Amino acid sequence: MTKKELKTIAYAIGISEAHKKQRIVAAAQCPEMMEFIKKNANSYVGECIPLLKAFNAGVAAEIHQQTIQFCKQV
């Protein structure tokens, strides 16, 4: 897989996890993300940083959507 595809998957994992838990989630608290990093970062710390950034962006996007929905209800 290309780096872009890996980032896209990490982003989707972030969205999914934030949606399920209805809160901001750290990547370390997400078993799916930790397993994804283990499989795709090749034991090199520098390779996991873009994946973590993509995960965090996914979480932020989902929390943003949840906030918009909440504000519409109020």
All heavy atoms as a GROMACS GRO file, in nm:
protein
  573
    1MET      N    1   0.084  -0.119   0.000
    1MET     CA    2   0.000   0.000   0.000
    1MET      C    3   0.089   0.125   0.000
    1MET      O    4   0.196   0.125   0.058
    1MET     CB    5  -0.087   0.003   0.126
    1MET     CG    6  -0.217  -0.070   0.111
    1MET     SD    7  -0.330  -0.032   0.245
    1MET     CE    8  -0.315  -0.184   0.336
    2THR      N    9   0.036   0.229  -0.060
    2THR     CA   10   0.110   0.355  -0.061
    2THR      C   11   0.090   0.426   0.072
    2THR      O   12   0.000   0.394   0.150
    2THR     CB   13   0.059   0.447  -0.174
    2THR    OG1   14  -0.074   0.487  -0.145
    2THR    CG2   15   0.066   0.378  -0.309
    3LYS      N   16   0.176   0.525   0.095
    3LYS     CA   17   0.166   0.603   0.219
    3LYS      C   18   0.031   0.675   0.227
    3LYS      O   19  -0.028   0.686   0.334
    3LYS     CB   20   0.280   0.703   0.230
    3LYS     CG   21   0.412   0.637   0.258
    3LYS     CD   22   0.522   0.739   0.275
    3LYS     CE   23   0.654   0.669   0.300
    3LYS     NZ   24   0.762   0.764   0.327
    4LYS      N   25  -0.016   0.723   0.113
    4LYS     CA   26  -0.144   0.794   0.111
    4LYS      C   27  -0.258   0.700   0.151
    4LYS      O   28  -0.348   0.738   0.226
    4LYS     CB   29  -0.170   0.854  -0.027
    4LYS     CG   30  -0.294   0.939  -0.032
    4LYS     CD   31  -0.308   1.011  -0.163
    4LYS     CE   32  -0.433   1.098  -0.158
    4LYS     NZ   33  -0.445   1.186  -0.272
    5GLU      N   34  -0.255   0.578   0.100
    5GLU     CA   35  -0.358   0.481   0.136
    5GLU      C   36  -0.353   0.447   0.285
    5GLU      O   37  -0.458   0.435   0.350
    5GLU     CB   38  -0.341   0.353   0.054
    5GLU     CG   39  -0.373   0.371  -0.093
    5GLU     CD   40  -0.334   0.251  -0.177
    5GLU    OE1   41  -0.237   0.181  -0.143
    5GLU    OE2   42  -0.404   0.227  -0.277
    6LEU      N   43  -0.233   0.434   0.339
    6LEU     CA   44  -0.219   0.405   0.482
    6LEU      C   45  -0.273   0.520   0.567
    6LEU      O   46  -0.342   0.498   0.666
    6LEU     CB   47  -0.072   0.379   0.517
    6LEU     CG   48  -0.011   0.252   0.460
    6LEU    CD1   49   0.138   0.247   0.490
    6LEU    CD2   50  -0.081   0.128   0.512
    7LYS      N   51  -0.244   0.643   0.524
    7LYS     CA   52  -0.296   0.760   0.597
    7LYS      C   53  -0.448   0.765   0.589
    7LYS      O   54  -0.514   0.800   0.688
    7LYS     CB   55  -0.237   0.889   0.539
    7LYS     CG   56  -0.092   0.910   0.572
    7LYS     CD   57  -0.046   1.041   0.511
    7LYS     CE   58   0.102   1.058   0.516
    7LYS     NZ   59   0.146   1.183   0.450
    8THR      N   60  -0.504   0.731   0.475
    8THR     CA   61  -0.649   0.731   0.459
    8THR      C   62  -0.713   0.629   0.553
    8THR      O   63  -0.817   0.657   0.614
    8THR     CB   64  -0.687   0.701   0.312
    8THR    OG1   65  -0.626   0.800   0.229
    8THR    CG2   66  -0.836   0.700   0.292
    9ILE      N   67  -0.653   0.514   0.566
    9ILE     CA   68  -0.705   0.412   0.656
    9ILE      C   69  -0.694   0.459   0.801
    9ILE      O   70  -0.789   0.444   0.879
    9ILE     CB   71  -0.632   0.277   0.636
    9ILE    CG1   72  -0.665   0.221   0.497
    9ILE    CG2   73  -0.669   0.178   0.745
    9ILE    CD1   74  -0.577   0.105   0.455
   10ALA      N   75  -0.581   0.518   0.838
   10ALA     CA   76  -0.563   0.569   0.975
   10ALA      C   77  -0.666   0.678   1.005
   10ALA      O   78  -0.722   0.684   1.115
   10ALA     CB   79  -0.422   0.623   0.993
   11TYR      N   80  -0.694   0.764   0.908
   11TYR     CA   81  -0.794   0.870   0.922
   11TYR      C   82  -0.932   0.808   0.947
   11TYR      O   83  -1.005   0.850   1.038
   11TYR     CB   84  -0.795   0.954   0.793
   11TYR     CG   85  -0.890   1.071   0.794
   11TYR    CD1   86  -0.852   1.192   0.850
   11TYR    CD2   87  -1.015   1.062   0.735
   11TYR    CE1   88  -0.938   1.302   0.849
   11TYR    CE2   89  -1.101   1.170   0.732
   11TYR     CZ   90  -1.063   1.290   0.790
   11TYR     OH   91  -1.148   1.397   0.789
   12ALA      N   92  -0.965   0.705   0.870
   12ALA     CA   93  -1.095   0.638   0.887
   12ALA      C   94  -1.106   0.569   1.022
   12ALA      O   95  -1.213   0.570   1.085
   12ALA     CB   96  -1.115   0.536   0.774
   13ILE      N   97  -0.997   0.513   1.070
   13ILE     CA   98  -0.997   0.451   1.203
   13ILE      C   99  -1.025   0.558   1.309
   13ILE      O  100  -1.102   0.536   1.402
   13ILE     CB  101  -0.865   0.378   1.232
   13ILE    CG1  102  -0.849   0.257   1.139
   13ILE    CG2  103  -0.857   0.334   1.378
   13ILE    CD1  104  -0.710   0.192   1.144
   14GLY      N  105  -0.965   0.675   1.293
   14GLY     CA  106  -0.988   0.786   1.387
   14GLY      C  107  -1.133   0.829   1.389
   14GLY      O  108  -1.193   0.849   1.495
   15ILE      N  109  -1.192   0.842   1.272
   15ILE     CA  110  -1.333   0.879   1.263
   15ILE      C  111  -1.420   0.774   1.331
   15ILE      O  112  -1.507   0.806   1.412
   15ILE     CB  113  -1.377   0.897   1.116
   15ILE    CG1  114  -1.315   1.025   1.060
   15ILE    CG2  115  -1.529   0.902   1.104
   15ILE    CD1  116  -1.340   1.044   0.912
   16SER      N  117  -1.396   0.650   1.299
   16SER     CA  118  -1.475   0.539   1.354
   16SER      C  119  -1.466   0.533   1.506
   16SER      O  120  -1.567   0.519   1.575
   16SER     CB  121  -1.427   0.408   1.293
   16SER     OG  122  -1.490   0.299   1.354
   17GLU      N  123  -1.346   0.546   1.558
   17GLU     CA  124  -1.327   0.535   1.703
   17GLU      C  125  -1.394   0.651   1.776
   17GLU      O  126  -1.460   0.631   1.878
   17GLU     CB  127  -1.177   0.530   1.734
   17GLU     CG  128  -1.145   0.487   1.874
   17GLU     CD  129  -1.176   0.340   1.902
   17GLU    OE1  130  -1.198   0.261   1.809
   17GLU    OE2  131  -1.180   0.306   2.022
   18ALA      N  132  -1.379   0.772   1.725
   18ALA     CA  133  -1.442   0.888   1.789
   18ALA      C  134  -1.594   0.878   1.780
   18ALA      O  135  -1.664   0.918   1.872
   18ALA     CB  136  -1.394   1.017   1.723
   19HIS      N  137  -1.643   0.824   1.671
   19HIS     CA  138  -1.787   0.807   1.654
   19HIS      C  139  -1.841   0.706   1.756
   19HIS      O  140  -1.944   0.729   1.820
   19HIS     CB  141  -1.820   0.762   1.512
   19HIS     CG  142  -1.965   0.748   1.486
   19HIS    ND1  143  -2.047   0.857   1.467
   19HIS    CD2  144  -2.045   0.640   1.480
   19HIS    CE1  145  -2.171   0.816   1.448
   19HIS    NE2  146  -2.173   0.683   1.455
   20LYS      N  147  -1.771   0.593   1.770
   20LYS     CA  148  -1.815   0.489   1.864
   20LYS      C  149  -1.813   0.538   2.009
   20LYS      O  150  -1.907   0.513   2.084
   20LYS     CB  151  -1.725   0.366   1.854
   20LYS     CG  152  -1.752   0.278   1.735
   20LYS     CD  153  -1.676   0.149   1.744
   20LYS     CE  154  -1.537   0.169   1.688
   20LYS     NZ  155  -1.459   0.045   1.678
   21LYS      N  156  -1.707   0.609   2.045
   21LYS     CA  157  -1.690   0.648   2.185
   21LYS      C  158  -1.750   0.784   2.218
   21LYS      O  159  -1.757   0.822   2.335
   21LYS     CB  160  -1.543   0.643   2.223
   21LYS     CG  161  -1.489   0.501   2.215
   21LYS     CD  162  -1.360   0.486   2.286
   21LYS     CE  163  -1.319   0.340   2.282
   21LYS     NZ  164  -1.183   0.320   2.326
   22GLN      N  165  -1.788   0.860   2.116
   22GLN     CA  166  -1.850   0.991   2.134
   22GLN      C  167  -1.762   1.087   2.214
   22GLN      O  168  -1.812   1.165   2.295
   22GLN     CB  169  -1.987   0.978   2.202
   22GLN     CG  170  -2.088   0.896   2.123
   22GLN     CD  171  -2.138   0.970   2.002
   22GLN    OE1  172  -2.189   1.080   2.013
   22GLN    NE2  173  -2.121   0.912   1.884
   23ARG      N  174  -1.632   1.076   2.192
   23ARG     CA  175  -1.537   1.165   2.261
   23ARG      C  176  -1.404   1.162   2.189
   23ARG      O  177  -1.381   1.079   2.102
   23ARG     CB  178  -1.518   1.124   2.407
   23ARG     CG  179  -1.458   0.986   2.425
   23ARG     CD  180  -1.441   0.950   2.573
   23ARG     NE  181  -1.396   0.814   2.589
   23ARG     CZ  182  -1.268   0.776   2.586
   23ARG    NH1  183  -1.174   0.864   2.564
   23ARG    NH2  184  -1.236   0.649   2.602
   24ILE      N  185  -1.314   1.251   2.231
   24ILE     CA  186  -1.179   1.251   2.176
   24ILE      C  187  -1.107   1.127   2.228
   24ILE      O  188  -1.113   1.096   2.347
   24ILE     CB  189  -1.103   1.378   2.218
   24ILE    CG1  190  -1.173   1.501   2.157
   24ILE    CG2  191  -0.957   1.371   2.176
   24ILE    CD1  192  -1.120   1.633   2.205
   25VAL      N  193  -1.041   1.057   2.138
   25VAL     CA  194  -0.975   0.931   2.172
   25VAL      C  195  -0.828   0.940   2.133
   25VAL      O  196  -0.796   0.982   2.022
   25VAL     CB  197  -1.040   0.814   2.094
   25VAL    CG1  198  -0.976   0.683   2.132
   25VAL    CG2  199  -1.189   0.811   2.117
   26ALA      N  200  -0.741   0.899   2.223
   26ALA     CA  201  -0.599   0.891   2.191
   26ALA      C  202  -0.573   0.762   2.113
   26ALA      O  203  -0.637   0.659   2.137
   26ALA     CB  204  -0.517   0.892   2.319
   27ALA      N  205  -0.480   0.766   2.023
   27ALA     CA  206  -0.448   0.648   1.943
   27ALA      C  207  -0.406   0.531   2.031
   27ALA      O  208  -0.438   0.416   2.002
   27ALA     CB  209  -0.337   0.680   1.843
   28ALA      N  210  -0.338   0.560   2.141
   28ALA     CA  211  -0.293   0.454   2.232
   28ALA      C  212  -0.410   0.383   2.299
   28ALA      O  213  -0.394   0.271   2.348
   28ALA     CB  214  -0.199   0.511   2.337
   29GLN      N  215  -0.527   0.444   2.301
   29GLN     CA  216  -0.645   0.384   2.361
   29GLN      C  217  -0.729   0.308   2.259
   29GLN      O  218  -0.835   0.258   2.291
   29GLN     CB  219  -0.732   0.491   2.427
   29GLN     CG  220  -0.666   0.560   2.543
   29GLN     CD  221  -0.750   0.675   2.595
   29GLN    OE1  222  -0.828   0.735   2.522
   29GLN    NE2  223  -0.733   0.705   2.722
   30CYS      N  224  -0.681   0.302   2.137
   30CYS     CA  225  -0.755   0.238   2.029
   30CYS      C  226  -0.679   0.113   1.983
   30CYS      O  227  -0.580   0.124   1.910
   30CYS     CB  228  -0.772   0.335   1.913
   30CYS     SG  229  -0.851   0.265   1.769
   31PRO      N  230  -0.725  -0.004   2.025
   31PRO     CA  231  -0.655  -0.127   1.986
   31PRO      C  232  -0.643  -0.145   1.833
   31PRO      O  233  -0.541  -0.192   1.785
   31PRO     CB  234  -0.741  -0.238   2.046
   31PRO     CG  235  -0.820  -0.173   2.154
   31PRO     CD  236  -0.838  -0.031   2.112
   32GLU      N  237  -0.746  -0.104   1.761
   32GLU     CA  238  -0.742  -0.116   1.615
   32GLU      C  239  -0.628  -0.034   1.555
   32GLU      O  240  -0.556  -0.079   1.466
   32GLU     CB  241  -0.876  -0.073   1.555
   32GLU     CG  242  -0.884  -0.091   1.406
   32GLU     CD  243  -1.017  -0.046   1.347
   32GLU    OE1  244  -1.105   0.000   1.424
   32GLU    OE2  245  -1.030  -0.056   1.224
   33MET      N  246  -0.610   0.089   1.607
   33MET     CA  247  -0.503   0.175   1.557
   33MET      C  248  -0.366   0.121   1.596
   33MET      O  249  -0.272   0.123   1.515
   33MET     CB  250  -0.522   0.318   1.608
   33MET     CG  251  -0.423   0.416   1.549
   33MET     SD  252  -0.436   0.422   1.369
   33MET     CE  253  -0.302   0.530   1.330
   34MET      N  254  -0.354   0.072   1.716
   34MET     CA  255  -0.225   0.017   1.760
   34MET      C  256  -0.186  -0.104   1.675
   34MET      O  257  -0.070  -0.118   1.635
   34MET     CB  258  -0.229  -0.021   1.908
   34MET     CG  259  -0.238   0.098   2.002
   34MET     SD  260  -0.088   0.200   2.003
   34MET     CE  261  -0.125   0.325   1.884
   35GLU      N  262  -0.283  -0.187   1.643
   35GLU     CA  263  -0.256  -0.303   1.558
   35GLU      C  264  -0.219  -0.258   1.416
   35GLU      O  265  -0.128  -0.314   1.354
   35GLU     CB  266  -0.378  -0.396   1.555
   35GLU     CG  267  -0.352  -0.528   1.492
   35GLU     CD  268  -0.247  -0.610   1.565
   35GLU    OE1  269  -0.236  -0.602   1.689
   35GLU    OE2  270  -0.174  -0.684   1.495
   36PHE      N  271  -0.288  -0.156   1.367
   36PHE     CA  272  -0.258  -0.102   1.234
   36PHE      C  273  -0.116  -0.048   1.227
   36PHE      O  274  -0.044  -0.073   1.130
   36PHE     CB  275  -0.360   0.008   1.201
   36PHE     CG  276  -0.342   0.069   1.065
   36PHE    CD1  277  -0.375  -0.003   0.951
   36PHE    CD2  278  -0.292   0.197   1.051
   36PHE    CE1  279  -0.359   0.054   0.825
   36PHE    CE2  280  -0.276   0.253   0.927
   36PHE     CZ  281  -0.308   0.181   0.813
   37ILE      N  282  -0.074   0.022   1.330
   37ILE     CA  283   0.063   0.076   1.334
   37ILE      C  284   0.164  -0.038   1.339
   37ILE      O  285   0.265  -0.036   1.268
   37ILE     CB  286   0.081   0.172   1.454
   37ILE    CG1  287   0.008   0.302   1.427
   37ILE    CG2  288   0.230   0.199   1.480
   37ILE    CD1  289   0.004   0.398   1.543
   38LYS      N  290   0.139  -0.139   1.421
   38LYS     CA  291   0.230  -0.252   1.430
   38LYS      C  292   0.250  -0.318   1.294
   38LYS      O  293   0.362  -0.356   1.259
   38LYS     CB  294   0.178  -0.357   1.528
   38LYS     CG  295   0.195  -0.320   1.672
   38LYS     CD  296   0.138  -0.430   1.761
   38LYS     CE  297   0.128  -0.386   1.904
   38LYS     NZ  298   0.062  -0.487   1.988
   39LYS      N  299   0.142  -0.332   1.219
   39LYS     CA  300   0.150  -0.399   1.089
   39LYS      C  301   0.214  -0.314   0.980
   39LYS      O  302   0.272  -0.366   0.886
   39LYS     CB  303   0.010  -0.440   1.043
   39LYS     CG  304  -0.048  -0.554   1.121
   39LYS     CD  305  -0.185  -0.591   1.068
   39LYS     CE  306  -0.245  -0.703   1.149
   39LYS     NZ  307  -0.382  -0.735   1.105
   40ASN      N  308   0.202  -0.181   0.992
   40ASN     CA  309   0.241  -0.095   0.880
   40ASN      C  310   0.356   0.002   0.906
   40ASN      O  311   0.402   0.066   0.812
   40ASN     CB  312   0.119  -0.016   0.833
   40ASN     CG  313   0.013  -0.107   0.778
   40ASN    OD1  314   0.030  -0.167   0.674
   40ASN    ND2  315  -0.096  -0.122   0.851
   41ALA      N  316   0.406   0.012   1.027
   41ALA     CA  317   0.514   0.107   1.054
   41ALA      C  318   0.652   0.042   1.048
   41ALA      O  319   0.752   0.109   1.065
   41ALA     CB  320   0.494   0.176   1.189
   42ASN      N  321   0.660  -0.087   1.026
   42ASN     CA  322   0.786  -0.158   1.010
   42ASN      C  323   0.886  -0.134   1.123
   42ASN      O  324   1.005  -0.120   1.100
   42ASN     CB  325   0.850  -0.121   0.876
   42ASN     CG  326   0.764  -0.158   0.760
   42ASN    OD1  327   0.698  -0.261   0.762
   42ASN    ND2  328   0.761  -0.074   0.658
   43SER      N  329   0.836  -0.123   1.244
   43SER     CA  330   0.919  -0.107   1.364
   43SER      C  331   1.007   0.018   1.360
   43SER      O  332   1.108   0.026   1.427
   43SER     CB  333   1.007  -0.230   1.386
   43SER     OG  334   0.929  -0.344   1.403
   44TYR      N  335   0.970   0.114   1.282
   44TYR     CA  336   1.045   0.239   1.273
   44TYR      C  337   0.955   0.351   1.323
   44TYR      O  338   0.850   0.377   1.264
   44TYR     CB  339   1.090   0.263   1.129
   44TYR     CG  340   1.162   0.393   1.107
   44TYR    CD1  341   1.282   0.419   1.172
   44TYR    CD2  342   1.112   0.488   1.020
   44TYR    CE1  343   1.348   0.538   1.152
   44TYR    CE2  344   1.178   0.607   0.999
   44TYR     CZ  345   1.296   0.631   1.065
   44TYR     OH  346   1.362   0.750   1.045
   45VAL      N  347   0.996   0.415   1.430
   45VAL     CA  348   0.911   0.515   1.495
   45VAL      C  349   0.871   0.628   1.400
   45VAL      O  350   0.757   0.672   1.399
   45VAL     CB  351   0.982   0.573   1.620
   45VAL    CG1  352   0.901   0.686   1.681
   45VAL    CG2  353   1.006   0.464   1.723
   46GLY      N  354   0.961   0.672   1.317
   46GLY     CA  355   0.932   0.781   1.225
   46GLY      C  356   0.821   0.750   1.127
   46GLY      O  357   0.752   0.839   1.079
   47GLU      N  358   0.802   0.623   1.096
   47GLU     CA  359   0.696   0.585   1.002
   47GLU      C  360   0.558   0.591   1.064
   47GLU      O  361   0.459   0.600   0.993
   47GLU     CB  362   0.721   0.443   0.949
   47GLU     CG  363   0.837   0.435   0.852
   47GLU     CD  364   0.855   0.296   0.795
   47GLU    OE1  365   0.767   0.212   0.813
   47GLU    OE2  366   0.958   0.273   0.732
   48CYS      N  367   0.550   0.585   1.196
   48CYS     CA  368   0.417   0.588   1.259
   48CYS      C  369   0.365   0.730   1.280
   48CYS      O  370   0.245   0.749   1.295
   48CYS     CB  371   0.417   0.510   1.390
   48CYS     SG  372   0.500   0.590   1.526
   49ILE      N  373   0.451   0.829   1.276
   49ILE     CA  374   0.407   0.966   1.301
   49ILE      C  375   0.302   1.014   1.200
   49ILE      O  376   0.199   1.067   1.240
   49ILE     CB  377   0.528   1.063   1.310
   49ILE    CG1  378   0.608   1.029   1.436
   49ILE    CG2  379   0.483   1.209   1.311
   49ILE    CD1  380   0.739   1.102   1.450
   50PRO      N  381   0.322   0.994   1.069
   50PRO     CA  382   0.215   1.035   0.976
   50PRO      C  383   0.084   0.959   0.998
   50PRO      O  384  -0.024   1.016   0.981
   50PRO     CB  385   0.274   1.002   0.838
   50PRO     CG  386   0.420   0.995   0.857
   50PRO     CD  387   0.442   0.949   0.998
   51LEU      N  388   0.094   0.834   1.040
   51LEU     CA  389  -0.027   0.758   1.068
   51LEU      C  390  -0.099   0.813   1.190
   51LEU      O  391  -0.222   0.822   1.192
   51LEU     CB  392   0.007   0.610   1.089
   51LEU     CG  393   0.074   0.539   0.972
   51LEU    CD1  394   0.105   0.395   1.009
   51LEU    CD2  395  -0.012   0.546   0.847
   52LEU      N  396  -0.023   0.850   1.292
   52LEU     CA  397  -0.083   0.909   1.412
   52LEU      C  398  -0.147   1.044   1.381
   52LEU      O  399  -0.255   1.076   1.431
   52LEU     CB  400   0.022   0.924   1.523
   52LEU     CG  401   0.073   0.793   1.581
   52LEU    CD1  402   0.192   0.818   1.672
   52LEU    CD2  403  -0.037   0.720   1.656
   53LYS      N  404  -0.080   1.123   1.297
   53LYS     CA  405  -0.138   1.252   1.257
   53LYS      C  406  -0.269   1.232   1.182
   53LYS      O  407  -0.365   1.305   1.204
   53LYS     CB  408  -0.039   1.331   1.170
   53LYS     CG  409   0.075   1.392   1.246
   53LYS     CD  410   0.161   1.472   1.151
   53LYS     CE  411   0.262   1.556   1.223
   53LYS     NZ  412   0.341   1.640   1.131
   54ALA      N  413  -0.272   1.134   1.095
   54ALA     CA  414  -0.394   1.106   1.019
   54ALA      C  415  -0.505   1.058   1.112
   54ALA      O  416  -0.621   1.099   1.098
   54ALA     CB  417  -0.366   1.001   0.910
   55PHE      N  418  -0.472   0.972   1.208
   55PHE     CA  419  -0.570   0.926   1.307
   55PHE      C  420  -0.627   1.045   1.383
   55PHE      O  421  -0.748   1.058   1.397
   55PHE     CB  422  -0.504   0.828   1.404
   55PHE     CG  423  -0.593   0.784   1.517
   55PHE    CD1  424  -0.679   0.677   1.502
   55PHE    CD2  425  -0.591   0.850   1.639
   55PHE    CE1  426  -0.762   0.636   1.606
   55PHE    CE2  427  -0.673   0.810   1.743
   55PHE     CZ  428  -0.759   0.702   1.726
   56ASN      N  429  -0.539   1.132   1.431
   56ASN     CA  430  -0.583   1.250   1.507
   56ASN      C  431  -0.671   1.341   1.422
   56ASN      O  432  -0.768   1.398   1.472
   56ASN     CB  433  -0.463   1.326   1.562
   56ASN     CG  434  -0.392   1.252   1.672
   56ASN    OD1  435  -0.448   1.163   1.734
   56ASN    ND2  436  -0.266   1.286   1.695
   57ALA      N  437  -0.638   1.355   1.294
   57ALA     CA  438  -0.721   1.437   1.205
   57ALA      C  439  -0.860   1.375   1.189
   57ALA      O  440  -0.960   1.448   1.185
   57ALA     CB  441  -0.653   1.452   1.069
   58GLY      N  442  -0.866   1.243   1.182
   58GLY     CA  443  -0.995   1.175   1.173
   58GLY      C  444  -1.079   1.195   1.298
   58GLY      O  445  -1.199   1.222   1.292
   59VAL      N  446  -1.014   1.186   1.414
   59VAL     CA  447  -1.083   1.209   1.541
   59VAL      C  448  -1.135   1.353   1.544
   59VAL      O  449  -1.251   1.377   1.579
   59VAL     CB  450  -0.989   1.182   1.662
   59VAL    CG1  451  -1.053   1.230   1.791
   59VAL    CG2  452  -0.956   1.033   1.670
   60ALA      N  453  -1.051   1.447   1.506
   60ALA     CA  454  -1.092   1.589   1.507
   60ALA      C  455  -1.209   1.612   1.413
   60ALA      O  456  -1.303   1.686   1.448
   60ALA     CB  457  -0.973   1.677   1.468
   61ALA      N  458  -1.207   1.551   1.296
   61ALA     CA  459  -1.317   1.569   1.201
   61ALA      C  460  -1.448   1.516   1.258
   61ALA      O  461  -1.553   1.579   1.244
   61ALA     CB  462  -1.284   1.498   1.069
   62GLU      N  463  -1.442   1.400   1.322
   62GLU     CA  464  -1.564   1.342   1.379
   62GLU      C  465  -1.615   1.425   1.496
   62GLU      O  466  -1.735   1.449   1.508
   62GLU     CB  467  -1.538   1.197   1.423
   62GLU     CG  468  -1.657   1.132   1.492
   62GLU     CD  469  -1.783   1.126   1.408
   62GLU    OE1  470  -1.775   1.127   1.284
   62GLU    OE2  471  -1.893   1.118   1.467
   63ILE      N  472  -1.527   1.470   1.583
   63ILE     CA  473  -1.569   1.554   1.696
   63ILE      C  474  -1.630   1.684   1.644
   63ILE      O  475  -1.729   1.734   1.697
   63ILE     CB  476  -1.451   1.582   1.792
   63ILE    CG1  477  -1.404   1.450   1.855
   63ILE    CG2  478  -1.488   1.684   1.898
   63ILE    CD1  479  -1.510   1.374   1.934
   64HIS      N  480  -1.574   1.738   1.536
   64HIS     CA  481  -1.629   1.858   1.475
   64HIS      C  482  -1.773   1.833   1.429
   64HIS      O  483  -1.862   1.914   1.455
   64HIS     CB  484  -1.541   1.901   1.357
   64HIS     CG  485  -1.592   2.018   1.282
   64HIS    ND1  486  -1.588   2.147   1.332
   64HIS    CD2  487  -1.651   2.027   1.160
   64HIS    CE1  488  -1.642   2.229   1.244
   64HIS    NE2  489  -1.681   2.159   1.138
   65GLN      N  490  -1.795   1.721   1.362
   65GLN     CA  491  -1.930   1.688   1.316
   65GLN      C  492  -2.026   1.667   1.433
   65GLN      O  493  -2.141   1.710   1.428
   65GLN     CB  494  -1.927   1.561   1.229
   65GLN     CG  495  -1.866   1.583   1.093
   65GLN     CD  496  -1.938   1.690   1.015
   65GLN    OE1  497  -2.061   1.694   1.007
   65GLN    NE2  498  -1.862   1.781   0.956
   66GLN      N  499  -1.978   1.602   1.538
   66GLN     CA  500  -2.063   1.582   1.656
   66GLN      C  501  -2.100   1.715   1.719
   66GLN      O  502  -2.213   1.734   1.764
   66GLN     CB  503  -1.991   1.493   1.757
   66GLN     CG  504  -1.980   1.349   1.715
   66GLN     CD  505  -1.903   1.265   1.816
   66GLN    OE1  506  -1.890   1.301   1.932
   66GLN    NE2  507  -1.853   1.152   1.770
   67THR      N  508  -2.006   1.807   1.723
   67THR     CA  509  -2.031   1.940   1.780
   67THR      C  510  -2.135   2.015   1.698
   67THR      O  511  -2.226   2.077   1.754
   67THR     CB  512  -1.900   2.021   1.788
   67THR    OG1  513  -1.805   1.948   1.865
   67THR    CG2  514  -1.923   2.157   1.851
   68ILE      N  515  -2.123   2.007   1.567
   68ILE     CA  516  -2.221   2.073   1.480
   68ILE      C  517  -2.360   2.016   1.504
   68ILE      O  518  -2.458   2.090   1.518
   68ILE     CB  519  -2.181   2.059   1.332
   68ILE    CG1  520  -2.057   2.145   1.303
   68ILE    CG2  521  -2.296   2.097   1.239
   68ILE    CD1  522  -1.996   2.121   1.166
   69GLN      N  523  -2.370   1.884   1.511
   69GLN     CA  524  -2.499   1.819   1.536
   69GLN      C  525  -2.557   1.860   1.672
   69GLN      O  526  -2.676   1.885   1.684
   69GLN     CB  527  -2.486   1.667   1.527
   69GLN     CG  528  -2.459   1.617   1.388
   69GLN     CD  529  -2.566   1.656   1.288
   69GLN    OE1  530  -2.685   1.651   1.316
   69GLN    NE2  531  -2.523   1.699   1.171
   70PHE      N  532  -2.472   1.866   1.772
   70PHE     CA  533  -2.517   1.904   1.906
   70PHE      C  534  -2.569   2.047   1.904
   70PHE      O  535  -2.674   2.077   1.964
   70PHE     CB  536  -2.404   1.889   2.008
   70PHE     CG  537  -2.442   1.935   2.144
   70PHE    CD1  538  -2.521   1.856   2.227
   70PHE    CD2  539  -2.400   2.058   2.192
   70PHE    CE1  540  -2.557   1.898   2.354
   70PHE    CE2  541  -2.436   2.101   2.319
   70PHE     CZ  542  -2.515   2.022   2.400
   71CYS      N  543  -2.497   2.137   1.838
   71CYS     CA  544  -2.538   2.278   1.835
   71CYS      C  545  -2.670   2.296   1.760
   71CYS      O  546  -2.748   2.386   1.793
   71CYS     CB  547  -2.428   2.362   1.772
   71CYS     SG  548  -2.282   2.378   1.876
   72LYS      N  549  -2.696   2.214   1.661
   72LYS     CA  550  -2.823   2.222   1.588
   72LYS      C  551  -2.940   2.179   1.675
   72LYS      O  552  -3.052   2.224   1.657
   72LYS     CB  553  -2.818   2.136   1.463
   72LYS     CG  554  -2.733   2.193   1.353
   72LYS     CD  555  -2.733   2.103   1.232
   72LYS     CE  556  -2.649   2.161   1.121
   72LYS     NZ  557  -2.644   2.072   1.003
   73GLN      N  558  -2.913   2.090   1.770
   73GLN     CA  559  -3.018   2.039   1.858
   73GLN      C  560  -3.054   2.138   1.968
   73GLN      O  561  -3.164   2.134   2.020
   73GLN     CB  562  -2.974   1.908   1.924
   73GLN     CG  563  -2.961   1.796   1.825
   73GLN     CD  564  -2.903   1.670   1.889
   73GLN    OE1  565  -2.868   1.670   2.007
   73GLN    NE2  566  -2.890   1.565   1.811
   74VAL      N  567  -2.960   2.223   2.002
   74VAL     CA  568  -2.982   2.315   2.114
   74VAL      C  569  -3.066   2.431   2.076
   74VAL      O  570  -3.091   2.478   1.978
   74VAL     CB  571  -2.847   2.365   2.172
   74VAL    CG1  572  -2.867   2.471   2.277
   74VAL    CG2  573  -2.770   2.249   2.226
   0.00000   0.00000   0.00000
